[in-house]
Amino acid sequence: MTTRHPSFTSTPEDAAVTWTPSRRSVLASAAAAPALGVVGARTATAAPSAPAARAAVDPFVHGVASGDPLGDAVVLWTRVTPTPAAVPGSGLGDAVEVTWELAADPGLTQVVRRGTVTTTAADDHTVKVDVTGLAPYTRYWYRFAALGRTSPVGRTQTAGDDGALHALRLALVSCSNYTGGYFTPYRYLAQRDDLDLVLHLGDYLYEYGNGGDRYGPPELAGARDHVPGVEMVTRADYLARHGQYRTDPDLQAAHAAHPWVVVFDDHEVTNDSFDTGAENHTPGVEGDYAARRLDAYDAYVLWMPIRLPDQAGAAGVRFWRRFSFGPLADLSIVETRQNRSQQVGMTDAAELGDEARVIMEPEQMAWLTDGVQDPSRLWHLIGNQTVFTRVGVTPGIPGAEQLLPALSALGVPSGEPRFNTDQWDGYQADQRELREAMAAAPEGTDTVVLTGDIHSSWANDVPVDPGTYVATSTAGLGGSAGVEFVCPSVTSDGFAEILGGAEPALLATTAFQTVNPWVKYLDGVGHGYSVLDVTPDRVQTDFFFVSSRTDPQATQRLAASWQSVRGTRQVSPAPGAIGARSDSPRAAVVAGPAGPAAPAP
């Protein structure tokens, strides 16, 4: 249905819009039922408190962040802790006036935009400002001030959407479970100076508690425990868990260093979710699923530097949106949990191909297929949650017998064919529709699917027809419609942890590639991140792994480099690692009034 989306209050002198009301009333009717309706916006009711003395504690303990960069705008975020008791999810604390400023230099001496916003307990004291009127493909620095203190300085930048051909380089991350290990991959991302943005592809946080449902290595119990210690179910639980994750110094550093584009998968609500429920939700014990999802969405929108698009005509809350990077590329962010049909058995061929079963609402599918066929871009990137490429196992074909015991350990039941139906393979009509749209895209316009979820690293061709795929063909029957790169998990269990070591994981991945020859690269051992570099001639992905997820001082290494040369619609080994950027964002141009002065630090 059409949702009530967060309203913004214009501040023309600062060329910004300020996020003001509580997200719960904004999202309520959209999350409750799949009917269509138009709802309005809520206004904040709490009045600003009287000027406060210098805070006794640091009010910016959750750091700063930015996200959803456009050619002329970017979202800035922080959270203020007005008193020690006003922790995330507590509902405590008076309203606080917060000043923000954005500048052209790291020292913030050349301020180009500034303004003020009031945050209240209704918004969990989060602050979000959509700063507009900025120069394209430009770096800026920003900070906040409140209660006599200033926040850390963050760095952000706008997108290259000014008609010029600019470089594009982004990091890919997913599946960052706090109890699963240390967030050292984020530390290494924060140290990079060559990224335009970080794309988080889902499972930014996990719902599990610290008891029998604890998810992660036992040696980290006590050192990396979840807050609250039980599975998050209520709004307060989700807010508290977001707050805990954002106290991690490596995650804070990565947010402060780069703008992020984020999209949720299932664990931001609960495991294997679908339109009316989830595998990890028990009605009658954990309450109403629609209410739980509403609380999770509310917390997610409050704590993420995200800009919700126009909600007109949306089926539920519209999170899917598109970013432009000039003639080089666009990035379509899809959302595949809210309106998907319930998962079916992994071997039920008739249900898997049922056209009535969808992974996304028809409006989103039409928007996506139109996008990949737009000839005005050289590359169409799709930020996607679960593996898109058809990957199944049929007993009797070469390599299958080696793979079947490993699949059994991974939870795949007997029968044929076998598919992971939480992936696009469980929604084969939608999968075919998008694949055919990719194949029909004009020559010279290629699609690259960017995926997380499966806690392993992949480089895939996307066969036009898996039954007739020929590895050496580049078009038509037997060819590839596009490519897919899957990034590793930050910390969540991979094949090695599930199967009991690197050796059985290697046997399983080797057999899996034999069964699915379009999977050109597959590693189920390493944890880390990927870096995607886009030029007019090729898209390349470098896979980086950390030495250990349980060592806070883990080192990193480059594990593999794969590319897709434009026009081939296939992946191939890259000749070397991604090098220095061909260009970098320019410095901002200071022009016009900066607005009212910020309070002194």
Disulfide bonds with the S-S distance in Angstrom:
none
